[in-house]
Amino acid sequence: MHRSGRLRLRPWLEEQIESGKYPGVTWLDQSAQIFQIPWRHAARHGWSIDQDATLFRSWAMHTGRYRLGRDKPDPKTWKANFRCALNSLTDVCELQDRSRKRGHLASRVYRMLPPTTPQTTPPRTRMHNTGRTDRFMQQIYHYGFMVNLSVSMDEGICYIM
């Protein structure tokens, strides 16, 4: 249960996207609830705590994990905590085929699913041979968007819970 006055991640994130306070945190398709978050690697050239970690710092402050002026800045932990919180949401999924993993424009693209989405409906999966007889690639689609891609030794069926 959360403290009075503290928003949960999804409504908080919607407010941040709408605010325009964070460069690159924006709707790509608001009607489809698709948004992006810049996700530059801290070890890469040009990374700045004041430009690249502001959203993660704001979430840490909102949750009480970071107190400005009292705690030592820790952008690595802020980003990890934000990522874990975002990945734990059942009504937000990453569109991995639209995310950019490297470079100065690295970003992750997500889709907010309708809150009324029944969680018992398994996503559609596709399995096909990767060219090696002992490996299979699995693409998981939910509402027409690829949400996971994995390579497996097992051609069994997998569901997102």
N, C-alpha and C positions, 0 to 999 in steps of 0.2 A: 504494500500500500504506500502511496506517495503522500508527502507533506501537503498540507493545504496551500494552495497558491502555486505549487510547482506543476508545470505541465509535463505530461508524458512525452516521450521522444517524438512521436508522429506529429501531434499538434504543434509542439515547439518547433520542429523542423519546417512545417508548413509556414509558420510565422516568419521564420528566418528567410525562407525562399522569397516570400512576399515582400519582406522589408527592403531587399536590395542592398543590405549592409555588407554583404560578403561577395567580393568579385568572383564571378564564375559560378556561384551557387544560384542556379536559375532553372526555371521551367524550360524544357525543350519542347514540350507539348502539354500545355496545361490541361486541355480537355481530356487527354489520356493519362494525366497525372504522372508524366515522365519528367524527371529532373536530373540535373547533374551536379556533382560536387567535385571541385578540383582535388586531385589526389597526388600531388607531387611528392617525390621521395626526398626526405630531408638531407640525404647525403649527396644529392645532385646539385650541380652548379646553379647558383641563383636562388636557392631556397631561402626564405625569410620567415622568421617566426611571426612577424607582424603582418605578413601578407598571406602566408600559406597555412597558418595554424589558427587563425582567428575563429573560425567556426568551431573547431575542436575545443579551443580554450573557452569559448562561450558556453558550450555544453558542459564542460567541467565546472565552470562557475555556477551554472544553473543547477547542477546536481549537488553542489557543495564539495566536490572533489578538489577544487582549486579555489583558494581565497587570495585575491589580488593583494599584494603587499605583505602577505603572511607566509604563503607557500612559495617554494622554489619553482619557477616555470619548468614544466616537463612535457614538451609537445609530443614526445614519443608515446607517453602514457595517455595523454589526452586523445590522441588519434586512435590508439588501440582500444580505449574504452568506448569511444564513439563508434568505431567499427563493430565492436562486439554488441553494443546496444542496438545498432541498426540491423545487424545480421539476425538478432533475436526476434525482430518484429515479424509476425506471420503475415501482415498485410502490406509489407514492403519487400520487393525483390529486386536484386541487381540484374540488369540486362547486360550480361557479360559480353555479348557480341557487339555492344555499342560503347563499352568502356574502353578507355585508352590506358594501358598499363605503364607506358614509358614516355619519357620526353618532357619538355617544359609545358606541354598541354595535357599531361596525364590527368585523367578524370575518371570517376565512376558514374555510371548512369543507372538510375533506379526508377522503378514504377511503384506508385502507391496503388494498391488494389482497393476496391470498394470495401468499406468496413463490414458490409453484410455478406462478403464472400464466404460461402460455407467451407470450413476448414477440412471437412471430411472428403471433399472431392479431390481425388488424386490428379496431379497434372499428367498430361499426355507425355509419353516417352517415346523416343526413337532409338533403336539399337542398330548398329551396323558394324560390319567387320572393318577394322582399320587397315587391312592389308596383311596383317600378321594373323596367323590362325589362332593364336592364344590370347589376343587382345580384342576388346570391343569398345567402341566409343558410344557413350550414352549422352544424348541431348535431351534435356527436360524442358518442355514448353508449358507455360501456364498463361492462359488467356492470349494465346498467339505469340508470346514473347519467349525467347530462349532464356531460361533462368539459371541453367546449370549445364556444364559440359564436363564429362569425366571419362577417363579411360579405365577399363576394368578387365579383369581376367574372367569374370563371370558374366554370362549373358542373361542372368536373372533380371527380374523386374524390380525397380526401386521406386519408392514413393517419397515425396517430401512430406514431412510431418509438421 
